[in-house]
């Protein structure tokens, strides 16, 4: 009997260093879902992923990391969340399109959610992220930063009083 081919989540498709996680958290954008929050940041083309990826690899554009805090449960529950997310990402990762770093931060509801629902949410999150990043790379300007909108909202309008 031939050995089973194992489906793995390769190191080249994962965020591994603390600095990469911090970079995504501090500079990235967020996408909210029922079972998790996704932080993402486009990786410059000049900066290849650590270890590089094979040209034909389906994971050549994205690197994914997972963070599960102690507030979400004991070690068994946290590891179960990571395993479920890792498998959902492995099954539903899009073909290479946009180079980005992604951090997935699960919510407590992930433990009770059906795996098909988790997989659908991961697929939807990747589609939204790819759409937003491809718009930004195509030359469309993203909405102005939140700090600019807050500053404008606080400043009095000259035209409003006459």
C-alpha positions in Angstrom: 0.0 0.0 0.0 1.5 3.4 -1.0 2.0 5.9 1.7 -0.6 8.6 2.1 0.2 12.0 0.7 0.0 14.4 3.6 -1.6 17.8 3.1 0.5 20.3 5.0 0.6 24.0 5.7 4.1 24.9 4.6 6.4 27.2 6.5 6.7 29.5 3.5 3.0 30.2 3.8 3.1 31.1 7.5 4.0 34.2 9.4 6.7 33.1 11.8 8.5 36.1 13.4 7.1 38.4 16.1 8.2 41.4 14.0 6.0 40.3 11.1 3.0 39.9 13.4 3.6 43.4 15.0 4.0 44.9 11.5 0.6 43.6 10.4 -1.1 44.7 13.7 0.3 48.2 13.6 0.2 49.1 10.0 -2.5 46.7 8.6 -6.2 46.9 8.1 -9.0 44.8 9.6 -11.8 42.6 8.4 -14.4 41.4 10.9 -16.3 38.1 10.7 -18.6 36.2 13.0 -15.9 33.8 14.1 -12.7 35.8 13.8 -11.0 39.1 13.0 -8.5 39.2 10.1 -5.7 41.7 10.1 -3.9 42.2 6.7 -1.1 44.2 5.2 0.2 44.2 1.6 3.7 43.0 1.4 5.9 45.0 -0.9 7.0 43.1 -4.0 10.7 43.8 -3.2 10.4 41.9 0.1 10.0 38.1 -0.6 8.5 35.8 2.0 11.1 34.3 4.4 12.5 31.2 2.8 10.9 32.1 -0.6 8.2 30.1 -2.3 8.2 27.9 -5.3 6.9 29.7 -8.5 4.0 27.3 -9.0 3.0 27.2 -5.3 -0.6 28.1 -4.6 0.5 29.9 -1.5 3.2 32.1 -3.2 1.4 35.4 -2.5 0.0 35.1 1.1 1.6 34.4 4.4 -0.9 33.6 7.2 -0.4 33.6 11.0 -2.8 32.8 13.9 -3.0 34.3 17.3 -5.1 32.8 20.0 -5.0 34.5 23.4 -5.4 32.9 26.8 -8.7 34.6 27.3 -10.2 32.3 24.8 -9.8 29.1 26.9 -7.3 26.5 28.0 -4.6 25.0 25.9 -6.9 22.3 24.5 -9.5 24.8 23.3 -6.8 27.2 21.9 -5.1 24.4 20.0 -8.4 23.2 18.6 -9.1 26.7 17.3 -5.7 26.9 15.6 -6.1 23.5 14.0 -9.6 24.3 12.7 -8.4 27.7 11.3 -5.2 26.2 9.8 -7.2 23.5 8.0 -9.8 26.1 6.8 -7.1 28.3 5.4 -5.3 25.4 3.8 -8.4 24.2 2.0 -9.7 27.6 0.9 -6.6 29.7 0.2 -6.9 31.5 -3.1 -4.4 31.1 -6.0 -1.5 33.5 -5.9 -2.7 37.0 -6.7 -1.8 39.6 -4.1 1.3 39.4 -1.9 0.1 40.1 1.7 0.6 39.1 5.3 -2.5 38.0 7.1 -3.1 37.4 10.9 -6.3 35.7 12.0 -7.5 36.3 15.5 -10.4 33.9 16.4 -13.3 34.6 18.6 -14.8 32.2 21.2 -17.6 31.4 18.8 -15.2 29.5 16.5 -15.3 26.5 18.9 -19.0 25.9 18.4 -19.3 26.9 14.7 -19.7 24.3 12.1 -16.5 23.7 10.1 -18.3 24.4 6.8 -19.3 27.8 8.1 -15.7 28.5 9.2 -14.4 27.5 5.8 -17.0 29.8 4.1 -16.0 32.7 6.3 -12.3 32.2 5.6 -13.0 32.0 1.8 -15.1 35.2 2.0 -12.4 37.0 4.1 -9.7 36.1 1.5 -12.0 37.3 -1.3 -12.6 40.6 0.4 -8.9 41.1 1.3 -7.8 40.3 -2.3 -10.4 42.7 -3.7 -9.4 45.6 -1.4 -5.7 45.1 -2.0 -6.0 44.7 -5.8 -8.0 48.0 -5.8 -5.2 49.7 -3.9 -2.6 48.3 -6.2 -4.5 49.2 -9.3 -4.1 52.9 -8.5 -7.4 53.6 -6.8 -6.8 55.6 -3.7 -8.1 54.1 -0.6 -10.4 56.0 1.7 -8.5 58.6 3.6 -7.0 57.5 6.9 -9.2 57.6 10.0 -7.0 60.2 11.7 -7.7 62.7 8.9 -11.5 62.1 9.1 -11.5 62.6 12.8 -9.4 65.8 12.5 -11.8 67.2 9.9 -14.8 66.3 12.0 -13.4 68.2 15.0 -12.5 71.3 13.0 -15.3 73.9 12.7 -16.6 74.6 9.2 -16.2 78.2 8.0 -19.2 78.0 5.7 -21.6 76.6 8.3 -22.3 79.9 10.0 -23.4 82.9 7.9 
